[in-house]
């Protein structure tokens, strides 16, 4: 079975898990295009993310958060779950090809993490579920499987994919940890008429939402890369939120240019000078 092409489009909206146990897969629908959702999740101001988004047009899958980390997609279920978003709208229906693709993703994750192929609801764990079935515990959202008939049809697709994957070695697919800089793609441009439906789905009690021109929180790596680019970093940096060699070189070059000592790390003097240079 051919798993969909994976495109790494990181979201800044994630946090570390406080548990090593990943035992539930949650399926959502975007209620927007997959392309629009990927662009929306890539902004800090959205305050929301998911691990994967399946594009309803291209069939590609955007991985927005590493599986080892916690995405902000289902409130109280975030710490132990992996979230998959389906591009499209529930009221318009979903093509069979997309449903099969998402079912294959669910089946792969079940195999990879040793999770039973079991449909769970509410606060029950150890299987796969939908955002709707999480109820208020998961933020109180509806999605494409609000009827037992839809759940049964999708469950049959998951079971079929699960059984097929069990017949051979599990293919290599999703990234558990952070991607390397060479694997990063910029998020796709949202459609012109895209208007996301606002929702707060993080379980994080406090989120630094300091407004910045970059869209990332003040002095996080995404914000620093944005400001280094604005200050004329050469070669031009990709704002990917990852502290790679190119970013380290740009920081060192900037320190030399403004007469700061080559002290390792993000010193207060460096951050102040960078803020002034990018203002």
C-alpha positions as CSV (number, residue, x, y, z in Angstrom):
1,X,0.0,0.0,0.0
2,X,1.3,3.4,-0.9
3,X,1.2,5.9,1.9
4,X,0.6,9.6,0.8
5,X,3.5,12.0,0.1
6,X,4.5,13.7,3.3
7,X,5.3,17.5,3.3
8,X,7.0,18.9,6.4
9,X,5.3,22.3,7.1
10,X,6.0,22.9,10.8
11,X,3.6,24.8,13.1
12,X,4.9,26.8,16.0
13,X,1.9,25.7,18.0
14,X,3.2,22.6,19.9
15,X,4.6,21.7,23.3
16,X,6.5,18.8,24.9
17,X,4.5,15.8,25.9
18,X,4.7,15.0,29.7
19,X,4.2,11.3,28.9
20,X,5.9,8.9,26.6
21,X,2.6,7.1,26.1
22,X,0.8,7.7,22.7
23,X,-2.2,5.5,22.6
24,X,-5.0,7.3,20.7
25,X,-5.4,8.6,17.2
26,X,-8.0,11.4,16.7
27,X,-9.5,12.1,13.3
28,X,-10.9,15.6,12.6
29,X,-12.1,17.5,9.6
30,X,-10.7,21.0,8.9
31,X,-14.0,22.7,7.9
32,X,-11.7,24.4,5.5
33,X,-9.4,23.4,2.7
34,X,-6.3,21.4,3.8
35,X,-4.1,24.0,2.1
36,X,-5.8,26.8,4.1
37,X,-5.5,24.9,7.4
38,X,-1.8,24.2,6.8
39,X,-1.2,28.0,6.3
40,X,-3.3,28.8,9.3
41,X,-1.5,26.3,11.6
42,X,1.8,27.8,10.5
43,X,0.9,31.1,12.2
44,X,1.5,31.6,15.9
45,X,-1.6,33.7,16.3
46,X,-3.9,30.8,15.4
47,X,-3.0,29.0,18.6
48,X,-3.9,25.7,17.1
49,X,-2.3,22.8,15.2
50,X,-2.5,19.1,14.4
51,X,0.1,16.5,13.6
52,X,-1.2,15.9,10.1
53,X,-3.4,17.5,7.5
54,X,-4.6,15.5,4.5
55,X,-5.1,17.8,1.4
56,X,-8.3,16.9,-0.3
57,X,-7.1,18.1,-3.7
58,X,-3.5,17.0,-4.1
59,X,-3.6,14.0,-1.7
60,X,-0.4,15.2,0.0
61,X,-0.2,15.1,3.8
62,X,1.2,18.1,5.6
63,X,3.0,17.1,8.8
64,X,2.8,20.2,11.1
65,X,4.0,18.7,14.4
66,X,6.4,15.8,15.1
67,X,4.6,12.8,16.5
68,X,6.8,12.8,19.6
69,X,5.5,16.3,20.5
70,X,2.0,17.5,21.5
71,X,-0.1,19.2,19.0
72,X,-2.9,21.6,20.0
73,X,-5.9,19.9,18.4
74,X,-8.1,18.2,21.0
75,X,-7.9,19.9,24.4
76,X,-7.7,17.3,27.2
77,X,-6.8,14.5,24.8
78,X,-3.7,16.3,23.5
79,X,-1.1,14.8,25.8
80,X,-1.6,11.2,24.6
81,X,-3.0,11.5,21.2
82,X,-2.0,12.1,17.5
83,X,-4.3,14.3,15.5
84,X,-5.2,13.9,11.8
85,X,-7.1,16.7,10.0
86,X,-9.1,16.0,6.8
87,X,-9.2,18.8,4.3
88,X,-12.8,19.7,3.3
89,X,-16.2,20.3,4.7
90,X,-18.5,17.8,6.4
91,X,-21.6,19.3,4.8
92,X,-20.1,18.7,1.3
93,X,-19.0,15.2,2.0
94,X,-15.6,13.6,1.5
95,X,-14.4,11.7,-1.6
96,X,-13.7,8.0,-1.0
97,X,-10.1,8.4,-2.0
98,X,-9.5,10.9,0.8
99,X,-11.3,8.6,3.3
100,X,-9.2,5.7,2.2
101,X,-6.0,7.8,2.5
102,X,-6.9,8.9,6.0
103,X,-7.9,5.4,7.1
104,X,-4.4,4.2,5.9
105,X,-2.8,6.9,8.0
106,X,-4.8,5.9,11.0
107,X,-3.9,2.2,10.4
108,X,-0.1,3.0,10.0
109,X,-0.1,5.0,13.3
110,X,-1.9,2.1,15.1
111,X,0.7,-0.3,13.9
112,X,3.7,2.0,14.6
113,X,2.7,2.8,18.2
114,X,1.2,-0.7,19.0
115,X,-2.3,0.7,19.5
116,X,-5.2,-1.7,19.1
117,X,-7.5,-1.3,16.1
118,X,-10.4,-0.3,18.3
119,X,-12.9,2.5,18.1
120,X,-13.0,4.5,21.4
121,X,-15.3,7.3,22.6
122,X,-15.3,10.0,25.3
123,X,-12.3,9.7,27.7
124,X,-11.6,6.1,26.8
125,X,-8.1,5.5,25.4
126,X,-6.3,2.8,23.4
127,X,-7.6,3.1,19.9
128,X,-8.8,5.6,17.4
129,X,-11.7,8.0,17.6
130,X,-13.1,11.2,16.1
131,X,-13.2,14.7,17.4
132,X,-16.9,14.5,17.7
133,X,-16.8,11.4,19.9
134,X,-14.4,13.1,22.4
135,X,-17.2,15.4,23.3
136,X,-16.6,18.3,25.7
137,X,-13.4,16.6,26.8
138,X,-11.9,17.2,23.4
139,X,-13.3,20.7,22.9
140,X,-16.8,19.9,21.8
141,X,-16.4,19.8,18.0
142,X,-18.4,18.0,15.4
143,X,-16.9,16.4,12.3
144,X,-17.6,14.1,9.4
145,X,-18.5,11.0,11.5
146,X,-21.5,12.3,13.6
147,X,-23.6,9.2,12.7
148,X,-23.0,5.6,13.5
149,X,-23.3,4.7,9.8
150,X,-20.5,7.0,8.9
151,X,-18.4,5.7,11.8
152,X,-19.0,2.1,10.6
153,X,-18.0,2.9,7.0
154,X,-14.8,4.6,8.0
155,X,-14.0,1.9,10.6
156,X,-14.3,-0.7,7.8
157,X,-11.7,1.3,5.8
158,X,-9.4,1.5,8.8
159,X,-9.7,-2.3,9.4
160,X,-9.0,-3.1,5.7
161,X,-5.9,-0.9,5.7
162,X,-4.8,-2.3,9.1
163,X,-5.0,-5.8,7.9
164,X,-3.1,-5.1,4.7
165,X,-0.3,-3.4,6.6
166,X,-0.1,-6.4,8.9
167,X,0.9,-8.6,5.9
168,X,4.5,-7.2,5.6
169,X,7.1,-4.9,7.1
170,X,5.7,-1.5,8.1
171,X,6.8,1.1,5.6
172,X,8.8,4.1,6.8
173,X,6.6,7.2,6.8
174,X,5.9,9.9,9.5
175,X,8.6,11.7,11.5
176,X,8.6,11.0,15.2
177,X,11.1,13.8,16.0
178,X,11.8,17.2,14.5
179,X,12.6,17.3,10.8
180,X,16.0,18.4,9.5
181,X,16.3,21.8,7.7
182,X,16.5,20.1,4.3
183,X,13.1,18.5,4.9
184,X,11.2,21.7,5.5
185,X,8.7,23.2,3.1
186,X,7.1,26.6,3.5
187,X,3.4,26.3,4.2
188,X,1.2,26.6,1.1
189,X,-0.6,29.8,0.5
190,X,-4.2,29.7,1.7
191,X,-7.0,30.1,-0.9
192,X,-8.0,33.7,-1.5
193,X,-11.4,33.3,0.2
194,X,-10.1,31.3,3.2
195,X,-11.6,32.3,6.5
196,X,-10.7,29.9,9.3
197,X,-13.2,29.1,12.0
198,X,-11.5,30.2,15.2
199,X,-11.1,27.6,17.9
200,X,-8.8,27.2,20.9
201,X,-7.9,23.5,21.2
202,X,-4.7,23.6,23.3
203,X,-4.6,22.2,26.8
204,X,-1.7,24.6,27.7
205,X,-3.0,26.9,30.4
206,X,-0.7,29.8,29.5
207,X,0.4,30.6,26.0
208,X,2.7,33.6,25.3
209,X,0.9,35.5,22.7
210,X,3.0,38.6,22.5
211,X,2.2,40.2,19.2
212,X,5.2,40.2,16.8
213,X,5.6,41.1,13.1
214,X,6.9,37.5,12.6
215,X,3.8,35.8,13.9
216,X,5.9,33.7,16.3
217,X,6.3,34.6,20.0
218,X,8.9,37.2,20.9
219,X,12.4,35.8,20.8
220,X,11.5,32.3,19.9
221,X,13.6,30.8,17.1
222,X,11.0,31.6,14.4
223,X,10.9,35.3,15.6
224,X,14.7,35.4,15.6
225,X,15.0,33.9,12.1
226,X,12.4,36.4,10.8
227,X,14.4,39.3,12.3
228,X,17.7,38.0,11.0
229,X,16.2,37.9,7.5
230,X,14.9,41.4,7.9
231,X,18.3,42.6,9.1
232,X,19.9,41.3,5.9
233,X,21.1,37.8,6.8
234,X,23.2,36.5,3.8
235,X,22.5,33.8,2.6
236,X,18.9,34.4,3.3
237,X,17.4,32.3,6.1
238,X,14.4,30.0,5.9
239,X,12.1,30.7,8.8
240,X,11.6,27.1,9.9
241,X,11.8,27.5,13.7
242,X,14.8,25.1,13.8
243,X,18.1,26.1,15.3
244,X,20.3,24.7,12.5
245,X,23.8,25.5,11.3
246,X,22.6,28.3,8.9
247,X,20.8,30.0,11.8
248,X,23.9,29.7,14.1
249,X,26.1,31.2,11.3
250,X,23.7,34.1,10.8
251,X,23.6,34.8,14.6
252,X,27.4,34.8,14.7
253,X,27.7,37.1,11.7
254,X,25.1,39.5,13.1
255,X,27.1,39.7,16.4
256,X,30.3,40.6,14.6
257,X,28.5,43.2,12.5
258,X,27.1,45.0,15.6
259,X,30.3,44.7,17.6
260,X,29.1,42.1,20.1
261,X,31.5,39.5,21.6
262,X,31.2,36.0,20.0
263,X,29.5,34.6,23.2
264,X,27.6,31.5,22.4
265,X,23.8,31.6,22.9
266,X,21.1,34.2,22.7
267,X,22.3,36.8,25.1
268,X,20.2,39.8,26.2
269,X,22.5,42.2,24.3
270,X,22.1,40.2,21.1
271,X,18.3,40.1,21.4
272,X,18.1,43.8,22.0
273,X,20.4,44.6,19.1
274,X,18.4,42.3,16.8
275,X,15.1,44.0,17.8
276,X,16.6,47.4,17.0
277,X,18.0,46.2,13.7
278,X,14.7,44.7,12.6
279,X,12.5,47.5,13.8
